[in-house]
Amino acid sequence: MTRPLRLVRVTWGDAYHIAPGEWFDPDGVDLEPCACITIGMLVAESSTAVLVAHSVQEDGDVTGGFVIPKSNIVSIETLAGID
């Protein structure tokens, strides 16, 4: 593996689609983001987002990558360090 990784639990808020193609009463809509939890290896981070992947090969290639905007993140908890 080319870099040390952390197994993390990211708690974050996501957008969601309301009643696709159907009429609805906007007064009954919960305006809080959808609460999400993503668990995986933290493989990259910028000033605006993190990249979490569920699988990493020995050469450092990843699959199952998920980019989460930092503005949506509530918390990042380190579950384990991986050498």
C-alpha positions as CSV (number, residue, x, y, z in Angstrom):
1,M,0.0,0.0,0.0
2,T,1.4,3.4,-0.9
3,R,0.0,5.4,2.0
4,P,-1.2,4.9,5.6
5,L,-5.0,4.8,5.7
6,R,-7.6,5.3,8.4
7,L,-10.8,3.3,8.7
8,V,-13.4,6.0,9.4
9,R,-17.1,6.5,10.2
10,V,-18.4,9.6,8.5
11,T,-21.7,11.1,9.8
12,W,-23.1,13.5,7.3
13,G,-26.3,15.1,6.0
14,D,-27.5,14.5,2.4
15,A,-30.1,16.0,0.1
16,Y,-33.1,13.9,-0.7
17,H,-35.8,13.9,-3.4
18,I,-39.4,14.4,-2.2
19,A,-42.3,12.4,-3.8
20,P,-40.9,12.2,-7.3
21,G,-43.6,13.0,-9.9
22,E,-46.3,13.4,-7.2
23,W,-48.0,16.4,-5.7
24,F,-47.3,17.1,-2.0
25,D,-48.0,19.6,0.7
26,P,-44.8,21.6,1.3
27,D,-45.9,22.4,4.9
28,G,-45.4,18.7,5.7
29,V,-41.9,18.4,4.5
30,D,-39.0,17.8,7.0
31,L,-36.4,20.4,6.0
32,E,-33.5,18.6,7.8
33,P,-31.0,16.8,5.7
34,C,-31.2,13.0,5.5
35,A,-28.8,11.6,8.1
36,C,-26.2,9.3,6.6
37,I,-23.3,7.2,7.9
38,T,-20.5,6.0,5.6
39,I,-17.8,3.6,6.8
40,G,-14.6,3.0,4.8
41,M,-11.0,4.0,4.3
42,L,-10.2,7.7,4.2
43,V,-8.0,7.8,1.1
44,A,-8.0,11.5,0.2
45,E,-9.0,14.9,1.6
46,S,-9.1,18.4,0.2
47,S,-10.2,21.7,1.7
48,T,-13.8,21.0,0.5
49,A,-14.3,17.2,0.5
50,V,-13.2,13.8,1.6
51,L,-12.9,10.6,-0.4
52,V,-13.9,7.4,1.4
53,A,-13.5,4.0,-0.3
54,H,-14.7,0.6,0.7
55,S,-11.9,-1.5,-0.9
56,V,-8.2,-0.7,-1.4
57,Q,-5.6,-2.9,-3.3
58,E,-2.0,-3.3,-2.1
59,D,-0.9,-0.9,-4.9
60,G,-3.2,1.8,-3.6
61,D,-5.9,1.6,-6.2
62,V,-9.4,1.9,-4.7
63,T,-13.0,0.9,-5.6
64,G,-16.3,2.0,-4.1
65,G,-15.2,5.6,-3.8
66,F,-17.5,8.1,-2.3
67,V,-16.9,11.9,-2.3
68,I,-18.5,13.7,0.6
69,P,-18.5,17.5,0.8
70,K,-17.0,18.8,4.0
71,S,-19.9,21.2,4.4
72,N,-22.2,18.2,4.8
73,I,-20.1,16.4,7.4
74,V,-21.2,16.3,11.0
75,S,-18.3,14.2,12.3
76,I,-15.5,11.9,11.2
77,E,-14.5,9.2,13.7
78,T,-11.4,7.1,13.3
79,L,-12.2,3.4,13.9
80,A,-8.7,2.1,13.1
81,G,-5.4,2.9,11.6
82,I,-4.2,0.8,8.6
83,D,-0.6,0.5,7.6
